Amino acid sequence: MSENPVAGESMAPGKRLVWGLASTWAVQVVGTAAVFGVPVLAPVIAPEMGVDPTLVGVYVAVAYLTGQVTGLMSGGFMDRYGALRISQVSCVFAALGIVMLFPALVWLAPVAALLMGTCYGPLNPTSSKILRGLGADRRQPLIFSVKQTGVPVAGVLVGMTLPVLTVSFGWRWAFGVFAVAAVLVALAIQPVRETFDHDRRRNGGRPQIKVWGPLKIVLGDPALRSLSLVGFALAGAQISLGSFYVLYLIHTLNWSLVDAGLLYAAVQAGGIGGRLAWGYVAKQIFTPTAVLVGISVLVCGLFGATTLISPAWPTWTVGALSLALGLCSYGWNGVWLSEVADIAPQAHIGDATGGAQFIMFGGVTVMPPVFGVLVDWTGSYVAPFVAAGLFVVAVALHMALMLRAKS
């Protein structure tokens, strides 16, 4: 592979866009599958470990807390090794996190969560650096949203395949398939490493670890700060839904793991359409701010409707609600990331994304455990769903008022 610093710039713009999207999308899929697979398999892994399945909220919180830190640190590693190389390393950590669960030992579960968080944290900063500037400006939300479809695609794959494979072969073989896929993706994107990492620092030395710098960029800009708070609320609501939806359906409707997994897959499928639809609408029809506020209002309403699910509901009704939940609660990410990249200083997109993601992941760290505690305290899923929905709307309206006052 050529070591010419400008070698990667010779690729045609259209081809760079295709390769950039394909590479970041594939990494997003395998990295997300590693994290999302645990909540889906919690009903079978937790009893084997001798713990309550609702503790999956704590597991998810540890993974995302780790992601907060590694996302902040990723800017320095990208400067030294390149965004694509760090993406490859993330794939390896995803595989290691999955394998670490195989002994089904309680004390290894936090280690697995740490490894998966180390995988997940750099995914948005690396993809933002790779994708920013590829394609027309008005299509940036759509480009970022296409990449972000990797999250619900992973959810669909996990929801549709893990329960079925678990029933047939056991959860270790089922989850092991995704570990192998992560390694294969890391190898498959190597040929375009120079294309996207041609501007890395080649003079050796240790990476400059940045922690406060990325946060300072975000906290010092009112627009980035308010966007980050919206990300906090929406991400917390999204991951709370993803972490507890299978358990909720099993407890409420007495469904099997396979049936509940299919509805979980429906949520993720709705997220695919939502990310594409909201990504197309943002900038081309409505402002990204208006889109984020609209999504937040819909999330609140749909969370309220979710509390009404009962055994009397026809399956197709639950399926339609699941699709709508995915459309909104999983559909916002691409618009949000694109807006962060737009507002951020263009020389520090990776750092700004890492800082905004740190705050956004805070919602993932805080809200799922609180969701689980509310379920235990109240013996019902009504209070946590309603509280999460109202919080999302309140933060979104605050963002709209702040940006309107600024303008």
C-alpha positions as CSV (number, residue, x, y, z in Angstrom):
1,M,0.0,0.0,0.0
2,S,1.4,3.4,-0.9
3,E,2.6,5.6,1.9
4,N,2.3,8.8,-0.2
5,P,0.4,11.2,2.1
6,V,-1.9,12.3,-0.8
7,A,-2.4,8.9,-2.3
8,G,-5.9,8.6,-0.9
9,E,-6.9,11.9,-2.6
10,S,-6.7,10.4,-6.1
11,M,-9.9,8.4,-5.7
12,A,-12.9,9.9,-7.5
13,P,-15.3,11.7,-5.3
14,G,-18.2,9.4,-6.1
15,K,-16.1,6.4,-5.3
16,R,-14.9,7.9,-2.1
17,L,-18.5,8.5,-1.0
18,V,-19.4,4.9,-1.8
19,W,-16.4,3.5,0.0
20,G,-16.7,5.9,2.9
21,L,-20.4,5.0,3.5
22,A,-19.8,1.3,3.0
23,S,-16.9,1.1,5.4
24,T,-18.5,3.2,8.2
25,W,-21.8,1.5,7.8
26,A,-20.3,-2.0,8.1
27,V,-18.3,-1.1,11.1
28,Q,-21.4,0.5,12.7
29,V,-23.4,-2.7,12.1
30,V,-20.9,-5.1,13.8
31,G,-20.1,-2.7,16.6
32,T,-23.8,-2.1,17.4
33,A,-24.6,-5.8,17.1
34,A,-22.1,-6.6,19.9
35,V,-23.8,-4.1,22.2
36,F,-27.4,-4.8,21.2
37,G,-27.0,-8.5,21.4
38,V,-26.7,-8.6,25.2
39,P,-30.2,-7.1,26.0
40,V,-31.8,-9.5,23.5
41,L,-30.0,-12.5,25.0
42,A,-30.4,-11.3,28.6
43,P,-33.3,-13.7,29.3
44,V,-31.0,-16.7,28.7
45,I,-27.6,-15.3,29.7
46,A,-28.7,-13.8,33.0
47,P,-30.1,-17.0,34.6
48,E,-27.0,-18.9,33.6
49,M,-25.0,-16.2,35.4
50,G,-27.4,-16.4,38.4
51,V,-28.5,-12.8,38.2
52,D,-31.8,-11.0,37.4
53,P,-32.3,-10.1,33.7
54,T,-33.3,-6.5,34.6
55,L,-29.6,-5.9,35.5
56,V,-29.0,-5.6,31.8
57,G,-29.7,-1.9,32.3
58,V,-26.5,-1.7,34.4
59,Y,-24.6,-3.7,31.8
60,V,-25.7,-1.3,29.1
61,A,-24.8,1.7,31.3
62,V,-21.2,0.4,31.8
63,A,-20.7,-0.2,28.1
64,Y,-21.9,3.3,27.2
65,L,-20.0,5.0,30.1
66,T,-16.9,3.4,28.6
67,G,-18.0,4.6,25.2
68,Q,-18.2,8.1,26.6
69,V,-14.5,8.1,27.6
70,T,-13.2,6.3,24.5
71,G,-15.2,8.6,22.3
72,L,-13.5,11.6,23.9
73,M,-10.1,10.0,23.5
74,S,-10.6,8.9,19.9
75,G,-9.6,12.3,18.4
76,G,-5.9,11.9,19.4
77,F,-5.8,8.3,18.1
78,M,-7.4,9.3,14.8
79,D,-4.8,12.1,14.4
80,R,-2.0,9.5,14.9
81,Y,-3.3,6.4,13.2
82,G,-6.3,7.6,11.1
83,A,-10.1,7.2,11.4
84,L,-10.3,4.0,9.4
85,R,-7.6,2.3,11.4
86,I,-9.4,3.1,14.7
87,S,-12.6,1.8,13.1
88,Q,-10.8,-1.5,12.5
89,V,-9.6,-1.6,16.1
90,S,-13.2,-1.0,17.2
91,C,-14.2,-4.2,15.3
92,V,-11.6,-6.2,17.1
93,F,-12.8,-4.9,20.5
94,A,-16.4,-5.9,19.5
95,A,-15.3,-9.5,18.9
96,L,-13.4,-9.6,22.2
97,G,-16.4,-8.3,24.1
98,I,-18.6,-11.0,22.7
99,V,-16.1,-13.8,23.5
100,M,-15.6,-12.5,27.0
101,L,-19.3,-13.5,27.8
102,F,-18.9,-17.1,26.8
103,P,-17.8,-18.4,30.2
104,A,-21.1,-16.9,31.7
105,L,-19.3,-15.6,34.8
106,V,-20.7,-12.6,36.6
107,W,-17.3,-11.0,37.1
108,L,-16.5,-11.2,33.4
109,A,-19.7,-9.4,32.4
110,P,-18.2,-5.9,33.3
111,V,-15.1,-6.8,31.4
112,A,-17.2,-7.6,28.4
113,A,-19.1,-4.3,28.8
114,L,-15.8,-2.4,29.0
115,L,-14.6,-4.0,25.8
116,M,-17.8,-3.3,23.9
117,G,-17.8,0.3,25.2
118,T,-14.3,0.6,23.9
119,C,-15.6,-0.6,20.6
120,Y,-18.6,1.6,20.5
121,G,-17.2,5.0,21.6
122,P,-15.1,5.8,18.6
123,L,-17.7,4.8,15.9
124,N,-19.3,8.2,15.6
125,P,-16.2,10.4,15.8
126,T,-14.4,8.2,13.2
127,S,-17.3,8.1,10.8
128,S,-17.9,11.9,11.1
129,K,-14.3,12.5,10.1
130,I,-14.5,10.1,7.2
131,L,-17.9,11.3,5.9
132,R,-17.8,15.0,6.5
133,G,-17.5,16.8,3.1
134,L,-18.4,13.7,1.0
135,G,-21.3,14.8,-1.2
136,A,-23.3,18.0,-1.4
137,D,-23.9,20.0,1.8
138,R,-27.7,19.8,1.6
139,R,-27.4,16.0,1.5
140,Q,-25.1,15.7,4.5
141,P,-27.9,14.8,6.9
142,L,-29.0,12.0,4.5
143,I,-25.4,10.7,4.1
144,F,-24.9,10.6,7.9
145,S,-28.4,9.0,8.2
146,V,-27.5,6.3,5.7
147,K,-24.5,5.4,7.7
148,Q,-26.6,5.5,10.9
149,T,-29.0,2.9,9.5
150,G,-26.2,0.5,10.5
151,V,-27.6,0.8,14.1
152,P,-31.1,-0.5,13.4
153,V,-29.9,-2.9,10.7
154,A,-27.8,-4.4,13.5
155,G,-30.9,-4.5,15.7
156,V,-32.9,-6.3,13.0
157,L,-30.2,-8.9,12.5
158,V,-29.8,-9.4,16.3
159,G,-33.6,-9.6,16.9
160,M,-34.3,-11.9,14.0
161,T,-31.3,-14.2,14.2
162,L,-30.0,-14.4,17.8
163,P,-33.2,-15.9,19.4
164,V,-33.6,-18.4,16.5
165,L,-29.9,-19.4,16.5
166,T,-30.0,-19.6,20.3
167,V,-32.9,-22.0,20.3
168,S,-31.1,-24.2,17.7
169,F,-27.5,-24.0,18.7
170,G,-27.2,-22.2,22.0
171,W,-26.5,-18.5,22.6
172,R,-22.7,-18.9,22.4
173,W,-22.7,-20.2,18.9
174,A,-25.3,-17.6,18.0
175,F,-23.4,-14.6,19.4
176,G,-20.1,-16.1,18.1
177,V,-21.3,-15.5,14.5
178,F,-21.3,-11.8,15.2
179,A,-17.8,-11.9,16.6
180,V,-16.5,-13.6,13.4
181,A,-18.3,-11.0,11.3
182,A,-16.6,-8.1,13.2
183,V,-13.2,-9.5,12.5
184,L,-14.1,-10.0,8.8
185,V,-15.2,-6.4,8.5
186,A,-12.0,-5.2,10.0
187,L,-10.1,-7.1,7.3
188,A,-12.4,-6.2,4.5
189,I,-11.9,-2.4,4.8
190,Q,-8.1,-2.6,4.9
191,P,-7.7,-1.9,1.1
192,V,-9.1,1.7,1.5
193,R,-7.2,2.5,4.6
194,E,-4.8,4.8,2.8
195,T,-7.7,6.6,1.1
196,F,-9.2,7.8,4.3
197,D,-6.1,7.9,6.6
198,H,-3.8,9.7,4.2
199,D,-3.7,12.7,6.5
200,R,-2.7,10.9,9.6
201,R,0.4,11.9,11.6
202,R,3.2,9.6,10.3
203,N,6.1,10.8,12.3
204,G,5.5,8.3,15.1
205,G,5.2,9.1,18.7
206,R,2.4,8.5,21.1
207,P,-1.2,9.7,20.3
208,Q,-2.1,12.9,22.1
209,I,-4.9,11.9,24.4
210,K,-7.6,14.5,24.5
211,V,-10.2,14.6,27.2
212,W,-11.0,18.1,28.3
213,G,-10.4,19.7,24.8
214,P,-13.4,18.0,23.1
215,L,-15.7,18.8,26.0
216,K,-14.5,22.4,26.0
217,I,-15.5,22.8,22.4
218,V,-19.0,21.6,23.1
219,L,-19.6,23.3,26.4
220,G,-18.3,26.6,25.1
221,D,-20.8,26.7,22.2
222,P,-24.5,27.2,23.2
223,A,-25.7,25.5,20.0
224,L,-23.5,22.5,20.4
225,R,-24.4,22.4,24.1
226,S,-28.1,22.3,23.5
227,L,-27.8,19.8,20.7
228,S,-25.8,17.6,23.1
229,L,-28.5,17.7,25.7
230,V,-31.1,16.7,23.1
231,G,-28.8,13.8,22.2
232,F,-28.6,12.9,25.9
233,A,-32.4,12.6,26.2
234,L,-33.1,10.9,22.8
235,A,-30.2,8.4,23.2
236,G,-31.3,7.5,26.7
237,A,-34.8,6.9,25.6
238,Q,-33.7,4.9,22.6
239,I,-31.4,2.6,24.5
240,S,-33.9,2.2,27.4
241,L,-36.4,1.0,24.8
242,G,-33.9,-1.3,23.2
243,S,-32.8,-2.7,26.5
244,F,-36.2,-3.4,28.0
245,Y,-38.6,-3.9,25.1
246,V,-38.0,-7.7,24.8
247,L,-38.4,-8.1,28.6
248,Y,-41.5,-5.8,28.5
249,L,-43.2,-7.9,25.8
250,I,-42.3,-11.2,27.6
251,H,-43.7,-9.9,31.0
252,T,-46.7,-8.1,29.6
253,L,-47.8,-10.5,26.9
254,N,-46.2,-13.7,28.1
255,W,-44.6,-14.1,24.7
256,S,-41.6,-16.4,23.9
257,L,-38.1,-15.1,23.4
258,V,-38.4,-15.7,19.6
259,D,-41.7,-13.8,19.3
260,A,-40.5,-10.9,21.4
261,G,-37.3,-10.9,19.4
262,L,-39.2,-10.5,16.2
263,L,-41.0,-7.4,17.6
264,Y,-37.6,-6.1,18.7
265,A,-36.5,-6.5,15.1
266,A,-39.6,-4.6,14.0
267,V,-38.5,-1.7,16.1
268,Q,-35.1,-1.8,14.5
269,A,-36.6,-2.1,11.0
270,G,-38.7,1.1,11.7
271,G,-35.4,2.7,12.7
272,I,-33.9,2.0,9.3
273,G,-36.8,3.8,7.5
274,G,-36.8,6.5,10.1
275,R,-33.2,7.4,9.6
276,L,-33.5,7.5,5.9
277,A,-36.8,9.5,6.0
278,W,-35.7,12.0,8.7
279,G,-32.3,12.4,7.0
280,Y,-34.0,13.2,3.7
281,V,-36.4,15.7,5.3
282,A,-33.7,17.6,7.3
283,K,-32.3,20.6,5.3
284,Q,-34.3,19.7,2.2
285,I,-37.8,20.3,3.7
286,F,-37.5,21.3,7.3
287,T,-34.6,22.6,9.4
288,P,-32.7,20.0,11.4
289,T,-33.8,21.7,14.6
290,A,-37.5,21.4,13.6
291,V,-37.0,17.7,12.7
292,L,-35.4,16.9,16.1
293,V,-38.2,18.7,18.0
294,G,-40.9,16.9,15.9
295,I,-39.2,13.5,16.6
296,S,-39.1,14.2,20.3
297,V,-42.8,15.0,20.5
298,L,-43.6,11.7,18.6
299,V,-41.3,9.7,20.9
300,C,-43.2,11.0,23.9
301,G,-46.6,10.1,22.4
302,L,-45.4,6.6,21.3
303,F,-43.9,5.8,24.7
304,G,-47.3,6.6,26.2
305,A,-49.0,4.4,23.7
306,T,-46.6,1.6,24.5
307,T,-47.8,1.5,28.1
308,L,-51.2,0.5,26.9
309,I,-50.1,-2.7,25.3
310,S,-52.1,-5.7,26.6
311,P,-52.8,-9.3,25.6
312,A,-56.0,-8.1,24.0
313,W,-54.1,-6.3,21.3
314,P,-53.8,-8.1,18.0
315,T,-50.3,-9.0,17.0
316,W,-50.4,-6.7,14.0
317,T,-51.2,-3.7,16.2
318,V,-48.2,-4.4,18.4
319,G,-46.1,-4.8,15.3
320,A,-47.3,-1.5,13.9
321,L,-46.5,0.3,17.1
322,S,-43.1,-1.4,17.2
323,L,-42.4,0.0,13.7
324,A,-43.5,3.5,14.7
325,L,-41.4,3.3,17.8
326,G,-38.3,2.5,15.7
327,L,-39.2,5.2,13.1
328,C,-39.0,7.9,15.8
329,S,-36.9,6.7,18.8
330,Y,-34.2,5.3,16.5
331,G,-34.6,7.7,13.6
332,W,-32.9,10.9,14.9
333,N,-29.2,10.0,15.1
334,G,-28.1,10.9,11.5
335,V,-29.7,14.3,11.6
336,W,-28.2,14.9,15.0
337,L,-24.7,13.9,14.0
338,S,-24.8,15.9,10.8
339,E,-25.9,19.0,12.7
340,V,-23.1,18.5,15.2
341,A,-20.6,18.2,12.3
342,D,-22.1,21.3,10.7
343,I,-21.8,23.5,13.8
344,A,-18.4,22.2,15.0
345,P,-15.2,23.9,14.0
346,Q,-14.3,22.2,10.8
347,A,-10.7,21.5,11.8
348,H,-12.0,19.6,14.9
349,I,-15.0,17.7,13.7
350,G,-13.8,14.5,15.4
351,D,-13.1,16.2,18.7
352,A,-16.4,18.0,18.7
353,T,-18.3,14.8,17.8
354,G,-16.5,13.0,20.6
355,G,-17.4,15.8,23.1
356,A,-21.1,15.9,22.0
357,Q,-21.2,12.1,22.1
358,F,-19.8,12.2,25.6
359,I,-22.9,14.1,26.7
360,M,-25.2,12.1,24.5
361,F,-23.9,8.8,25.9
362,G,-24.5,10.3,29.4
363,G,-28.2,9.7,28.7
364,V,-27.4,6.1,27.8
365,T,-25.4,5.7,31.0
366,V,-28.1,7.2,33.3
367,M,-31.5,6.5,31.8
368,P,-31.5,2.6,31.4
369,P,-30.5,2.0,35.0
370,V,-33.1,4.5,36.2
371,F,-35.7,2.8,33.9
372,G,-34.9,-0.5,35.5
373,V,-35.1,0.9,39.0
374,L,-38.5,2.4,38.2
375,V,-39.7,-0.9,36.9
376,D,-38.6,-2.6,40.2
377,W,-40.1,0.1,42.4
378,T,-43.5,0.4,40.7
379,G,-43.8,-3.2,39.4
380,S,-44.9,-1.7,36.1
381,Y,-43.4,-0.3,32.9
382,V,-45.8,2.7,32.8
383,A,-43.9,5.1,35.0
384,P,-40.5,4.7,33.2
385,F,-42.0,4.9,29.7
386,V,-44.0,8.1,30.6
387,A,-41.1,9.7,32.4
388,A,-38.7,9.1,29.6
389,G,-41.1,10.5,27.0
390,L,-41.8,13.7,29.0
391,F,-38.1,14.2,29.6
392,V,-37.3,14.0,25.8
393,V,-40.0,16.6,25.0
394,A,-38.8,19.0,27.7
395,V,-35.2,19.0,26.6
396,A,-36.1,19.3,22.9
397,L,-38.3,22.4,23.6
398,H,-35.5,23.9,25.7
399,M,-33.1,23.4,22.7
400,A,-35.6,25.1,20.3
401,L,-36.0,28.1,22.7
402,M,-32.3,28.4,23.1
403,L,-31.6,28.4,19.4
404,R,-34.4,30.7,18.7
405,A,-33.2,33.2,21.3
406,K,-29.7,33.0,19.8
407,S,-31.0,33.7,16.3
